[in-house]
Amino acid sequence: MLSKLYPKLYVPSLFDIDIRHLKKQGIKAILFDIDNTLIPWDSKDLDPKIEKWFRSLIDQGFKVCFVSNNNEKRVNALTGSLKVPGVHKAAKPRRKGLRRALDLLGASIQETALVGDQVFTDVLAGNRLGLYTILVAPLSGKEFIGTRVNRKLEKLVLGRIKTGRD
């Protein structure tokens, strides 16, 4: 069971994800958590550097989709501006929202990665489904109260994980 909590890759930021390595692993689609992965939890705006990085993924041919436990309005604000699909109220660590995202993209489990900032939602959901999971350090110190509780438990898991490539 503990193995389901360990990501395939753990990096300090989105910018540390080696896209060439993902391509070598056969990854063609990437699912992204939103809050504290792409946008700070207490913000509505995508950092221009992150937007540029994100758009470069699309230019390189990756299929992308947002998968968030947040509400439809929050998800639609980002999907509308970047013109990519999204799944709101995904209920991670359940797998149903991830499966919906795969259907939207027409992607298989084997060719899909999931990028998120939380072990007990993003990594656990992705690993339960069999995705290539990537954990990134959260963008913001401010978080939803439920997330703050999870972060305390995550420290136990993170102490056993090294950053870097698999």
C-alpha angles and dihedrals in degrees: 000000000000090000088067088066096057118088122221087234132020118193136169094237145355089263090064093061108110103224093189089056091052091052090051088053089056095252112158101158132046127196115204132202110218114207113076090349100071102358129024110257093244096046137081097197129086114224108248091233091054091046091052091048091047093049090050088060090056091046088054090057102259117147109226136191135174117233114188139165086214126099130282095257093055093047095043092052089063099036090051096052095044096035097229130124123263142190118215127197088021092167094219129215082048113087101222095089091049091051089051089053092050089051091050090053098038087232132145127231091245094057097044134091128193120213119197145139101232130075098200096048113022103028095038093049093046094047092047088057095042099249125148099259125210121188118201128187111261118261099222139039091216115085148161110278094246090053091053090058091050091050091062091055091043091062088070092054096040091055087066097047124082121210118239139063125324 
